């Protein structure tokens, strides 16, 4: 690095930063130093890289900048929804670990408009944004479509790829697939997927696709179609369950558990139940924990990576980071 610094007319520390694509060094200078390094035969040593990463991880990170966390949901308080709360916790913890602060903005508050939000974040020197709880592309005012492209930006929780933004989410396809595989492993023969249709549409049919990828192997008489669950009228789902007689239901709504019990169905004696978005407020239910804190953490890594490479706006090839779920035992299914 000393030799490269002498050849480039910069300090050794500037060389170190340039070779790590640190944004504190102007892009043109970084590229010039990197070109000189390549010509001089410089190659990164993976062993040294690993050691230095461990050393830096042990230090208290210095403050870098603030990241804007944009709440796109109708709910002003992200903590009022267990999934949003965990995504938020993952964002704030990872940002703190890396030396970044988080400023939160509620997109759907009455006084918020695209130009107003842009003025606020630019005034505060925010160059990176994370969008959370974008329940549908249509829930975001169309005036924001081009707004995101002035920033390093990522979406967490869902994969709205039509916006060409990097995103991190749970792998909902594998979540449903592995939940279905698990119930068959437990000895169930007639699994049924019961989820709100709008939820499956939001997730680009990943719940139903994961379920069907397993259930299609079953005998034809045991292949049960998707049943829509309406929170306002659960009776339609109960009618379908009584008619088709599954031995286990897979759902993302704990309200179905309560509706089944109110209908006199004993769980798991009469019917097993698995939750696709298990959390610690469901201690008696088996299911898949979606690891949403890790999803939030991955979103921070995406935007920090963009900042370090001076990448802003839409991505030619958006990166999608998908986090796998883990099975959680519970009393709502029969034991092996």
N, C-alpha and C positions, 0 to 999 in steps of 0.2 A: 504493500500500500504506500510505503514511503517512496518507492521508485515511481509508482504511478503518479503520486502527488507531484513529484519533481517534474515529471514529463508533462503534466497537465497544468503546472503552475498553481496548484492549490494545496491546502493542508492535508495531512493524512486523515484527519477526522472527516474532512469534506469527501474524500475518496470513499471512506467507510459508509457514509450516508448515501452517496450516489450509487454505490454498488448494491445498496438495499432498497433503492428506489424511494428514498425518503423525500416527501414533498417539501421539506425545508430547503432542499437544494433545487434551484430552478430547473425545469425540465431540459432546457437546451444544454445547461451545464452537466446535468446527469448523463445525457446521451453522449456528450463529448468525452466525459471521463470513462464511460463504459466502452466507448469505441477504442480509446487509447489502451484500456485494460485488456481488451480482446487482442489487440495487435501485439501487446507485450506478452501474450500467452497466459493471462490470469485465468484461473479456474477456481470456482468456489469449492472449498473442502467440506464435504457433508459432515464429517466428524466434528470439525471446528464449529460449523454452523450449529450443530446440535448442542455443543457445549455452551456456546454463547447464548443460545436461546434459553437454556436452563439458568444461566447466570442472570440474564435480564429479567426472567420470570421471578427471580428471588428479590428483585429490587422493588421499592415502592414507585409505581409509575408516576411520572410527572404529568401535569395537566396538559392535554393536547388541544382540545376544542370541545364545543358542544355539538351534540347530534339532536336533531328535532325528531321527536316521536309523535307522529300524526295519528290521532285517534279518529278513524273514519266511521265509527259505528254511531247509531242513534243514542248510545249510552254515554253520558258525559264522564262517568266514573268507570274506568276499565276494570277496577277491582270488583264491580258488581257482577261480573261474569267470570266463572272459574277458569275458563280457557284463556280469556283476555288477560286475566290477572297473572297467570303463569307466564304468558308471553312477555308481559311487561316486566315481570321480575327477572326473566332471563336477559332482557335487553339492559336493564339498569345495572345488573350485577356484572355482566360482561363489559359494558362500557366503563364501569368503575375500575375493573381489572386492567383495562387498557389505557386508563388515564383520560377518559372522555366523560363529559357531563351530559345529562339528558334534560332537554326542555320539552315539555308536553304541550300539545295543541289539540283542541277539539274541533274537528273540521265542520261539524254540523251545528255548531252554535249559531244562533240567528244573525249575529253581527259579523260572522266570518265570511269573507269573500276572497276569491283568488288573489286579487291585487293587494288586499289588506294583509293576508298571510305572507305573501311574498315580501312585502315591505317590512314586516316584523322580523322574519328570519334573516333577511339580508342586513337589516340594521344591527342585529345581534351577532352577525358574523358566522351564522350557521351555514355550513357547506354540504352537510349530509342529512338525509331524511330517511326515516323508517316508517312505512305505512302499516298500521295494524288495524285489524277488524274491518277490512274492506269487504263487507258481506256480499257485495255484488258490484260489478263495474258500474252499474247504473246508480248506485247510491252516492257516487262521487260526482259533484257538479261538473259538467263538461268543460267549464272554464278552467278546470285544474289539469286537463289532459296534457297540455304543453308545459304546465308549470313545473312538473317534476323533473323535466329534462335539463334544468339549469343546475341540478344538484347530483351528488352521489346519492343514489336512491335504491332502496330495496323494499319489497313487500314481505311481510311475515304472516304466516297462518294459512294463506291460500296462494294459488299460483295463477294469477291473472296474466297469462303470457301475452295476451293481445296488447298489453302496455309496453312490452319489451323491456321490462325491469327485472333485475335479479330478484330472486325470492327464496325464502326458506319456509318449509312447511313440514308437517308430519306426512309420512307416506301413507295416506289414507287407503290406497289400494292394498298395500301389504297389511295394514291394520285389519281390514275386513277379511282379507284372505286368510291370515293366520288365526284370527278368531274363529273362522269357519273350520279350518283344519283342526283347531284345538277341540272344538265340541265333538267332532267326529272321533278324534282320539279318545275322548272321554266316554264314547259309546253311544252318542246320540245318532239317530238315523234320519230325522226329518227336520233339519234346521230351516228357520224362516227369518228373513231380514225385514225388520219393521223400522223404518226411518221416515221422517218427513221428506216428501218429494223435493221440496225446495232446498233442503240440506244437501241431497245427493246432486242436484243440479249445480249448486254452488261449488261442490267439490268435483265437478266435471264427471259425475257418475262413478267416482272411484269406489265408493262403498259398494254399490251394486255390482260393479265390475269385479272387485276382489271376491265378493261372495259368490258370484256366478262362476268364477274361474275354478272354484272347488265344487260347488253344488252340481254342476253339469256332469260330474263323474258319477253321481248317484243314480240309482235306478229311476226310470222316468216317473214312476208314481211318487217318488220322494223328492222330486225337484219342485220346490215351492217358489212361486213368483214373489217379487217385492210387494210388500204391503205398506201403503202410505199411512203414517201416523200423524193425525191432526191434534195438536195440543188442545184446541178448542172443542173438539168432538172425538174423544178417544174411542167411542163406542164402535165406530166403523171398523177400526183395527181389531177390537175384541170380537166382533162378529166374524171377521175373516179368520181369526185364530181358532175360534170354535168350529168353524166350517171345515178348515183345511187340516186341523189337528196336528200341528207341529209338536215335536217333543222338546224343542228349545228355540227361543227367539233371540235374535241378535239385534240390538238397538243402540241408538246414541242418546236416548231420552230416558232419564230415570222416572219420568212421569208415567211411562208404560208399566214400570214395576208396581207403582202405587195403584194404577188402574186395574191391573190383573188381580192384585190382592183384594181390592174393593169388589171385584167380580166373583170372589170366592175361590180363586185359583191358588192352590198352595205351591209355593216356590221353595225348593226345587222338586218337591214330591210329584206334583202334577205336570210341571213345566219348568225347564231350565231357562235361565236368562243371563245374557252376557252383554255388558256395556262397552261400546266402542270408544268411549272417551272417559275412562275411569279416572276418578280423582279421590282424594282422601276423605271426602264427605260421603263416600259410598262404601263404608267398611264391610257391609254384608253382601255386596254384589261383586261377582267375578267380572273381569274385563281386561281391556287393553289400555295401559297408560301411555298417552301419546307423547310424553316428554316435551311438553310445550316450553318449559324453561330453556331447554337446549335449542329448540326452534328459534326462540328469541335471541339467544346467544349467537346462533349462526347468522342471524340477520345483521347483527353488529359487525361480525367478521366480514361480511360481504361489503358493507359500506366503508369500513375502515380500509379494506383492501383496495377499493376504488379510489379513496382519497390518496393512498400511498402511491398509486399509479397515475394520479391525475386523470381519472376516468369519470366523466360526468355525462348525464343524459341517458338516452335509450341505448341499449346494448345490441350490437349486431347479433351476438349469440348469448342471450341471457343465461345466466347460471341458475340452476335450480338445485338447492340443497334440500334433500328429503331425509328427515329423521325417523328412524324406525321406532315402533311401539314395543312394549314388553307386556307379557301376560301377568296378570295379578290374580292370585287365587281368591275365591270368595265362596260364600255359602249359598249362592244362587244357582249353582250347578252341582250335580252329583259328583261324588269323589270317584277316583279310578276304581 
